Amino acid sequence: MVFTIFLFIFGLCKITIKNTNQTDFSKRYMSIITLTTDLGIKDHYIAIVKGEIHKQIADINIVDISNEISKFDIQEAAFVFKNSFQHFPDGTVHIIGVNDELTNKTQHIAIEINNQFVIGADNGIFSLIFDKTFPNKIVQLNIPLDSNVLTFAIKDIFIKAACHLARGGTLEMIGTPLSDFQQKAASLQAVTNRDSIRGVVMHIDSYGNATTNINKDTFNRIGMNREFDILYGRESERITKIREKYKEEPAGEKLAIFSTNGYLEIAMNQGKANELLGLHHYDIIRIEFK
């Protein structure tokens, strides 16, 4: 009888401990820091960044939006980031590390927009990302340096700012308020007239699909259900239909499709469109309506 009572009490203790642990775990601070960089994955740089973040917040969630942005290419970085950040929850802190060296003309800033934070260099990239919605707050970062050497801005500046914000700190504590950010002359938007749309290849993914800056709304507005030719590369290369699925074309055949982010994509069913069709970053893509 005594042994039975002991087992019963022990069982209750186990349940209580288990439930307490689950409750405590749910209350733990689990914010998100994302990375959009041109550091690549071959070298040790991205490992340094993640290690330094974990040194400050051990249980932080680090999400790689992309570390394979073309070197110094803020337009590609803006395109990739712009189509990703809105899918993250409130409180997420984003680090953009592309062409981020501190100069007299390029300062480091942090912004707040839609309950998220973005940290990066004021090199024109923010005007490409936020061309329709303006941030709630912008500050120029004034975080003290550990040394006089500043060659790794993500590690030396951005991580400190990101971890401060991830812990619940404010922008005002790490920066001086600004009214605007540096404007980039080149836009990510396609050029249109009554009978045509002119865009460029903005991103080539690991499948070889070439995503353009031509969105579905623009296509429908200009096209008005007319027939069309999508022209790229050599003048003889053209596509006359837009598919809803890749497999609507036989394997190895080219196609056009609007991807999940709403932008026109030149692709190939089970093939690398960029290699087989000779597509590259910033190649011109034209749509001519009849």
N, C-alpha and C positions, 0 to 999 in steps of 0.2 A: 504493500500500500504506500509506504513512504517513498519507495523507488518510483512508483507511478506518479505521485505528486511532484517529485523532483523533475521527472521528464516533462510534465505539463508546464511547470514554472519555467524550465529551460527553453521549452518551445516558445512560450510567450516572450521571453527575453530576446530570442533570436528574431522573432517577428518585429519586436519593438526596435531592435538595433537596425534591422534591415530597412524598416520604414523611415527611421531617423536618417540613415545614410542617404536614402533616395531623396528625402525632403531637402537635406543639406545640399546635395548635388544639384538639385534644381535651382537652388538659390545662389549657387556659385557664379561669380562674374565671368561670363563667357562672351566677350565682345569679339568683333571681327576686324582684322586689318587685311586689306587686299594690296596686291602688288601688280603694277603695270610697268614693265621696264624693258630696256634693251640689253640687259645684262647677259642674256642667254643662259643655257644650262650646262655648258661644257666646262666653264671655269668655276672658281670657288666663290665668286662674288655674291651670288644669290644665297649661298649657304651662310656667308658672313651676315648678310642682312637678316635672315631668319634667326640665326643664333643670337644676334644682338637684341632682336625683338623679344625672344624667349627669355633672355637674361633679365629683361625689365618686367615682363608679364609672363610667367611660366606657362599658364594654361590658356593663353590667347589662341584664337583660331586664325590661322594665316591662310588666305585664299589667293592663289595665283590666277589673276585674270589673264595675263600673258607676260612671259619674260623673253619672248622671242620677237619683239618689235624690231623692225629694221633699225640699224644703228642711227641714232640722232633724228629719226623720222617722227616728228611730232604730229604730222597729219595722220599717219597710220595709227599712232598711239591714241589720238583723239577719236578716231573712228572706232577702234576696238573698245576703248573705255566707254564711249558714249552709248554703245549698244549693250553694255553690260551692267553699269553701276545701278540703274534703276531697279534691277532685280534683287538688290540686297536690302536687308531690313534696316529700320531706323537705328541710328547709332554706329553704323559701319564707318570705319575710317579707311580712306583710300590713299595709297601712296603712288604717285606717278613719277618714275625716275627715267626720263628720256631727255637728253640734251639739257641736263640740269645744272651745269656748272654756274657758280655764282659770279656775276660780272657787274660792272656799273650799270648796265642796261637790263640785266636779267636778275631780278631779285627772287627770293624764295617766299612763297605765300601759302596760306591755308584759307580755305573757304568753307562756309556752311551752306548747304542747299538741301531742302526737303528732308531735314533731320539727319543728314549724312555730312561727312567731312571729306574734303579732298585736299591733299598736300602735294605741291610740286613747284616747278620753276615757272616764273612769269615770263615765258618765252613765246607767248602767243597761243599756246595750246588750250588755255581756258576759254578763249573767245571761239575756238573751234568746237569745243564741247558744249558750251552753254550759249549757243547762238540764238536760242529762243526763250530760255528761262534764265533770269539773272539770279545770282546767289543772294542769300539773306545777309551774309556777312563776308567780308574779305579782310584779312590782316597780312601785313608783311612780317614774317617771322623774325624775332630778335633773340633767339635762343643762344646763350653763351657757348663758345666752342671750347673743347678740351685741349686744343692745340692751335697753332697758327697755320697748320696744314689743312687745306680743304680741297681734297681731290675726290672725295667719295661722299657726295652730298646726302645720298640716301641714308648712309650709316651715321654721318656726323650731325645731320640736322633733321631730316625727315622722320627718322625712327623716334627721336626724342619727342617731336611734336605729336606723332601718331600715338605713342604710348600715353602721353599726357591726356590726349583727347579720349582715348579708349578707357582710361580710368575715370572719366567723367569731368575732366578739367575743361576750362573755357578757352575760347580763342583769345580773349582779351588778356589772359595771363601770359601768352607766349608771342604776342604780336601787336603791331600798331595798326589801327583801322585804316583801310584804304577805301576809296570810292569806286574804283574800277580796276580792271586788269589790262595788260598789254593786248592790243588788238593785232590779229594776224590778217594780212591783206588777202591771202588766198582762202577761199571758202571750201567747205566740204560739199556744197550744194551743186547739183548739176545745172547746166545752162539750158534754157528752153526758148523756143519760139513757137509759132503757131503749128508748124508741121514737123518739128524734130526736137530731140533731147540729146544733149551732148554731155557725157559723163566720163569718168575714168575708173580704172580698177584701183580700189582702195586697199584691198586685203586679199591675200591668197592663203587659204587654210591648208592644213596638213593633208587634206584629200586632193589638193590641187584645184579646188573650186575658186573661181575669181569673183569676189564680191565687188560690185560697183557702188557708186554714190547715187545711183538712180533709184528712187523709192517708188513704191507701188502707187501712192497717192498722186505723185507727179505723172507717172505713166498713164493713169486713168484720166487725169485732168486734161492732159494734152492729147492723148490718143482718142478719147471719145468713141471707143469701140471700133476704130478704123483698123484696117489691115496695116502691117508694118514690116520693116526689115530691121533686124539688129545687126549692125555692121561692126566688125572688129578686125584687127590685123590687116591682112591683105584684102583688097576690095572684093575679092571673090568669096570671102568668108562671111556668111550671113546666117541668121536664124529667123524664122518667120512665125514661130509659135512659142508661147510660154506654157510650160508644163506645170502641173500641180505636184507631180511625183517624179523622182529620178527614173524610176523603172517604167515610165511611160515610153521611154526610148530603149532600144536594144542595148545590150552591153557594148561599151566602146563608142557609143554615139553621143555627139554633142547635144546640149540642150540649154534652154534658158528657164530659170525658175525664180520665183520670189522666195527668199529664205525666210526663216522665222523672224528675223529682225525687220522684214519688210523691204529689203533692198534686192535689186536684180542681181542674179548670180549667173555667170557663164560656167557651166559645169559639164561633166561627162559621166554617164552611168558606168560606174566601176572602172573609171580611168582618171588619170590626172590631166585635167583640162589645161592647166598652165603649161605643162610640158608638151602635150600632143597638139595643142592649138597655138603654142607660142605666145602665151599671155604673160605679161609682166606688170609689176606695180606701175601705176600711172599711165598705162596704155589707154588710148582714147576708145571709148565705146559710144557709138551713135545709134540712135533709133530714129528712123525716118518713116513717117506716117503717110499713107496714100489717100 
